[in-house]
Amino acid sequence: MRLRLVPQDTKWDFFSRPTLWLGISGALMVAALVSFFVQGLNFGIDFRGGTTIRTESTQEVVISEYRDALVPLELGDISITEVFDPTFEEDQHVTMIRIQAQEGAESVTSDVIERIEAQLQTVAPDISFVSVESVGPKVSGELIKTAAIAVVLAIGAVLVYIWLRFEWQFALGAVAALVHDVVLTIGVFSELQIRFDLAIIAALLTIVGYSLNDTVVVFDRVRENLRKFKKLELKEVLNLSINETLSRTVMTSVTTLLALISLFVLGGDVIRGFVFAMIWGVIVGTYSSIFIASAVLLKLGVKRDWSKPDNTAGNQFANIDA
């Protein structure tokens, strides 16, 4: 007997109250934007500037001990990662320590560097600083601008792609879902003040791709059913299409979440922010592909005058029986 997360033949009505779902999502987006403009984001070193120190020691690295040794210095945001390389010797242990820019200074001063080294020597007496590099406020400001442009261009490319592949109504529905996902993700990071760095930008772009994949699967099935059931109302076609792809959507999301939750619990502090963004993104991405993209399409309506079916248009993954 095969495991089924969703019954084989579902007939759930996802559009009994489409305005309610859009209203709830709209309210959440407004709350996210208010949090963003009032609290702002807790930018990491990538965006605030700071200093990166590369250390080397013959003793095995214990990141928690390194972090505890630096706490008394009150340097603010500190990121410590161990570097692995197959070319390293067996007793060669390398770490990267990133320290946020100090108030009123372009970078960490030499005096502070000496204090950091003295503190770390209590943990690893033979520790040495191989290199010390600083990122100033100007560079970090450029990174913020570039990251914002990357997200906007990704959403713009999606708009063009969906418009060419389907119709403009489909494109607006897909982009509305993507904007919804990105805004809510940024809002959560602002509200909880989780560190926001370049890894989170990578997560946002990944969320855009994940959400788009779900949306395209549903839209492909919608287009097929619009041709197949020419007399059904659009609402009924959307319900039928979502129910037909629901098993695939849920199975994909659950299996992805299982891997992400394992990483969140076992992956350590270095990737926890990235993984949290992905977990949140999978949840809201699955929600938006069903309740936002399709609800917007229902509100806009769509023409049904295609002359011939496009046999290559159907997404092969939409037919997976999960």
C-alpha positions as CSV (number, residue, x, y, z in Angstrom):
1,M,0.0,0.0,0.0
2,R,1.5,3.3,-1.1
3,L,1.6,6.3,1.2
4,R,-0.6,9.2,0.1
5,L,-0.4,12.6,1.7
6,V,-3.5,13.7,-0.3
7,P,-6.5,11.5,-1.3
8,Q,-6.4,10.3,-4.9
9,D,-9.5,12.1,-6.1
10,T,-10.0,15.4,-4.3
11,K,-12.8,17.8,-5.1
12,W,-12.0,20.7,-2.7
13,D,-13.3,24.1,-3.5
14,F,-10.3,26.5,-3.2
15,F,-12.3,29.5,-4.5
16,S,-15.3,29.6,-2.2
17,R,-13.9,32.9,-0.8
18,P,-11.1,34.1,-3.2
19,T,-11.5,37.7,-2.0
20,L,-10.8,36.6,1.6
21,W,-7.5,34.9,0.7
22,L,-6.4,37.9,-1.3
23,G,-7.4,40.1,1.6
24,I,-5.5,38.1,4.2
25,S,-2.4,38.0,2.0
26,G,-2.7,41.7,1.3
27,A,-2.9,42.5,5.0
28,L,0.2,40.3,5.7
29,M,2.1,42.1,3.0
30,V,1.2,45.5,4.4
31,A,2.3,44.3,7.9
32,A,5.6,43.1,6.4
33,L,6.2,46.4,4.6
34,V,5.4,48.4,7.8
35,S,7.9,46.2,9.8
36,F,10.5,46.7,7.0
37,F,10.2,50.5,7.0
38,V,9.8,50.8,10.8
39,Q,12.3,48.2,12.1
40,G,14.4,47.7,9.0
41,L,16.5,44.6,8.4
42,N,19.2,43.2,10.6
43,F,21.9,43.4,8.0
44,G,24.9,41.1,8.3
45,I,28.5,41.9,7.6
46,D,28.0,41.5,3.9
47,F,25.7,44.6,3.9
48,R,27.0,46.6,6.8
49,G,30.7,46.2,6.2
50,G,33.3,44.7,8.5
51,T,36.5,42.8,8.8
52,T,37.3,39.2,7.8
53,I,40.1,37.4,9.6
54,R,41.6,34.1,8.3
55,T,43.1,32.1,11.1
56,E,45.2,28.9,11.2
57,S,46.0,26.5,14.0
58,T,47.2,22.9,14.5
59,Q,44.4,22.3,17.0
60,E,41.0,21.2,16.0
61,V,38.5,24.0,15.6
62,V,35.6,24.2,18.1
63,I,33.5,27.1,16.8
64,S,31.5,27.5,20.1
65,E,34.8,27.9,22.0
66,Y,36.0,30.5,19.5
67,R,32.7,32.4,19.8
68,D,32.7,32.3,23.7
69,A,36.3,33.6,23.7
70,L,35.2,36.7,21.6
71,V,32.0,37.5,23.5
72,P,33.8,39.6,26.2
73,L,35.1,42.0,23.5
74,E,31.6,43.1,22.6
75,L,32.3,43.4,18.9
76,G,28.7,42.9,17.8
77,D,27.8,40.5,15.0
78,I,30.5,37.8,14.6
79,S,30.4,35.0,12.1
80,I,32.8,32.0,12.5
81,T,33.1,29.3,9.9
82,E,35.7,26.5,9.5
83,V,37.3,26.2,6.1
84,F,37.7,22.7,4.6
85,D,40.1,22.0,1.7
86,P,41.5,18.7,0.5
87,T,44.9,20.3,0.0
88,F,45.2,21.1,3.7
89,E,47.5,19.1,5.9
90,E,46.0,16.8,8.5
91,D,46.9,19.2,11.3
92,Q,46.0,22.4,9.4
93,H,42.8,23.9,10.7
94,V,41.6,27.1,9.1
95,T,38.7,29.4,10.1
96,M,37.1,32.5,8.7
97,I,36.1,35.1,11.4
98,R,33.9,37.9,10.2
99,I,33.3,40.9,12.4
100,Q,30.9,43.7,11.7
101,A,32.1,47.3,11.1
102,Q,32.6,49.1,14.4
103,E,30.7,52.4,15.0
104,G,32.7,55.4,13.7
105,A,35.4,53.3,12.0
106,E,35.9,52.0,8.5
107,S,37.3,48.7,9.8
108,V,38.4,46.9,12.9
109,T,41.5,48.7,14.3
110,S,44.9,47.0,14.8
111,D,44.5,47.3,18.6
112,V,41.2,45.3,18.4
113,I,42.9,42.7,16.1
114,E,45.5,42.2,18.8
115,R,42.9,41.8,21.5
116,I,41.0,39.3,19.3
117,E,44.2,37.3,18.8
118,A,45.0,37.3,22.5
119,Q,41.5,36.0,23.3
120,L,41.7,33.2,20.7
121,Q,45.1,32.2,22.0
122,T,43.3,31.1,25.2
123,V,41.5,28.5,23.1
124,A,44.3,27.7,20.6
125,P,47.7,28.9,21.8
126,D,49.4,28.5,18.4
127,I,46.7,30.3,16.4
128,S,48.0,32.7,13.8
129,F,46.2,35.3,11.6
130,V,47.0,34.5,8.0
131,S,45.1,37.5,6.5
132,V,42.9,40.4,7.6
133,E,40.6,42.0,5.1
134,S,38.0,44.8,5.5
135,V,34.8,45.7,3.6
136,G,33.9,49.4,3.9
137,P,30.4,50.9,4.0
138,K,30.7,52.0,0.3
139,V,31.2,48.4,-0.9
140,S,28.4,47.1,1.4
141,G,26.1,49.7,0.1
142,E,26.8,48.6,-3.5
143,L,26.0,45.0,-2.5
144,I,22.6,46.0,-1.1
145,K,21.8,47.8,-4.4
146,T,23.0,44.9,-6.5
147,A,21.1,42.4,-4.5
148,A,17.8,44.4,-4.9
149,I,18.4,44.7,-8.6
150,A,19.0,40.9,-8.9
151,V,15.6,40.1,-7.2
152,V,13.7,42.7,-9.3
153,L,15.3,41.4,-12.5
154,A,14.4,37.8,-11.6
155,I,10.8,38.8,-11.1
156,G,10.8,40.8,-14.3
157,A,12.2,37.9,-16.3
158,V,9.4,35.7,-14.8
159,L,6.8,38.2,-16.0
160,V,8.1,38.1,-19.6
161,Y,8.5,34.3,-19.6
162,I,4.9,33.6,-18.4
163,W,3.5,36.3,-20.6
164,L,5.1,34.6,-23.7
165,R,4.2,31.1,-22.6
166,F,0.6,31.7,-21.5
167,E,-1.3,35.0,-21.5
168,W,-0.8,38.3,-19.7
169,Q,-3.4,37.3,-17.1
170,F,-1.3,34.3,-16.2
171,A,1.8,36.4,-16.1
172,L,0.3,38.9,-13.6
173,G,-1.0,36.1,-11.4
174,A,2.4,34.4,-11.3
175,V,4.2,37.7,-10.6
176,A,1.7,38.6,-7.9
177,A,2.5,35.3,-6.2
178,L,6.2,35.9,-6.4
179,V,6.0,39.4,-5.0
180,H,3.8,38.0,-2.2
181,D,6.5,35.4,-1.4
182,V,9.4,37.8,-1.4
183,V,7.6,40.5,0.6
184,L,6.5,38.1,3.3
185,T,9.9,36.6,3.5
186,I,11.6,40.0,4.0
187,G,8.8,40.9,6.5
188,V,9.5,37.8,8.6
189,F,13.3,38.6,8.6
190,S,12.5,42.2,9.6
191,E,10.0,41.3,12.3
192,L,12.2,38.6,13.9
193,Q,15.4,40.6,13.3
194,I,17.2,37.5,11.8
195,R,20.5,38.3,10.3
196,F,20.1,39.3,6.6
197,D,23.1,38.7,4.4
198,L,24.0,37.6,0.9
199,A,23.0,34.0,1.7
200,I,19.4,35.2,2.2
201,I,19.4,36.9,-1.2
202,A,20.4,33.5,-2.6
203,A,17.5,32.0,-0.7
204,L,15.1,34.7,-2.1
205,L,16.1,33.9,-5.7
206,T,15.7,30.2,-4.9
207,I,12.2,30.8,-3.5
208,V,11.3,32.7,-6.7
209,G,12.3,29.6,-8.7
210,Y,10.5,27.2,-6.4
211,S,7.3,29.1,-6.3
212,L,7.4,29.7,-10.1
213,N,7.8,25.9,-10.7
214,D,4.6,25.2,-8.7
215,T,2.7,28.0,-10.4
216,V,3.7,26.9,-13.9
217,V,2.6,23.3,-13.1
218,V,-0.9,24.5,-12.1
219,F,-1.1,27.0,-15.0
220,D,-0.2,24.3,-17.5
221,R,-3.0,22.1,-16.2
222,V,-5.4,25.1,-16.2
223,R,-4.6,25.7,-19.9
224,E,-5.1,22.0,-20.8
225,N,-8.4,21.9,-19.0
226,L,-9.6,25.2,-20.5
227,R,-9.3,23.5,-23.9
228,K,-10.7,20.2,-22.7
229,F,-13.7,21.6,-20.9
230,K,-14.8,24.5,-23.0
231,K,-18.2,24.9,-21.2
232,L,-17.0,24.9,-17.6
233,E,-16.7,28.2,-15.8
234,L,-13.2,29.4,-15.1
235,K,-13.6,28.9,-11.4
236,E,-14.5,25.3,-11.9
237,V,-11.6,24.8,-14.3
238,L,-9.2,26.3,-11.7
239,N,-10.6,24.1,-8.9
240,L,-10.3,21.0,-11.1
241,S,-6.7,21.8,-12.2
242,I,-5.5,22.5,-8.6
243,N,-7.1,19.3,-7.3
244,E,-5.5,17.3,-10.1
245,T,-2.0,18.7,-9.3
246,L,-2.5,18.9,-5.5
247,S,-0.9,15.5,-4.8
248,R,2.2,16.4,-6.7
249,T,2.4,19.9,-5.1
250,V,2.1,18.5,-1.5
251,M,4.5,15.7,-2.1
252,T,7.1,18.0,-3.5
253,S,6.7,20.5,-0.7
254,V,6.8,17.9,2.1
255,T,9.9,16.1,0.8
256,T,11.7,19.5,0.4
257,L,10.7,20.5,3.9
258,L,12.0,17.2,5.3
259,A,15.5,18.0,3.9
260,L,15.4,21.6,5.0
261,I,14.2,20.9,8.5
262,S,17.1,18.4,8.9
263,L,19.5,21.1,7.7
264,F,18.0,23.6,10.1
265,V,18.4,21.3,13.1
266,L,21.7,19.7,12.2
267,G,23.4,22.2,9.9
268,G,24.7,24.6,12.5
269,D,24.5,28.4,12.9
270,V,26.3,29.3,9.6
271,I,23.5,28.2,7.3
272,R,20.6,28.5,9.7
273,G,19.4,31.8,8.3
274,F,19.5,30.5,4.7
275,V,17.6,27.3,5.6
276,F,15.0,29.2,7.6
277,A,14.4,31.5,4.6
278,M,14.0,28.4,2.4
279,I,11.6,26.7,4.8
280,W,9.4,29.8,5.0
281,G,9.7,30.2,1.3
282,V,8.5,26.7,0.5
283,I,5.5,27.2,2.8
284,V,4.4,30.5,1.4
285,G,5.4,29.5,-2.1
286,T,3.0,26.5,-2.0
287,Y,0.3,28.6,-0.5
288,S,0.7,31.4,-3.1
289,S,0.7,29.1,-6.1
290,I,-2.7,27.8,-5.1
291,F,-4.5,30.8,-3.5
292,I,-2.7,33.9,-4.9
293,A,-1.7,33.2,-8.5
294,S,-4.9,31.3,-9.3
295,A,-7.1,33.8,-7.4
296,V,-5.6,36.7,-9.4
297,L,-6.2,34.7,-12.6
298,L,-9.8,34.2,-11.6
299,K,-10.3,37.9,-10.9
300,L,-8.7,38.9,-14.2
301,G,-10.4,36.2,-16.3
302,V,-8.8,34.7,-19.4
303,K,-9.8,34.3,-23.0
304,R,-10.7,30.8,-24.3
305,D,-10.4,31.1,-28.0
306,W,-7.3,29.0,-28.8
307,S,-7.7,27.4,-32.2
308,K,-5.6,24.3,-31.8
309,P,-4.2,22.5,-28.7
310,D,-0.5,22.7,-28.1
311,N,0.4,19.1,-27.4
312,T,3.9,20.1,-26.2
313,A,2.7,22.7,-23.7
314,G,1.7,20.3,-20.9
315,N,4.2,20.1,-18.1
316,Q,5.3,16.4,-17.8
317,F,5.7,16.8,-14.0
318,A,2.0,17.7,-13.6
319,N,1.1,14.1,-14.4
320,I,3.2,12.6,-11.6
321,D,0.9,10.5,-9.4
322,A,2.2,11.1,-5.9
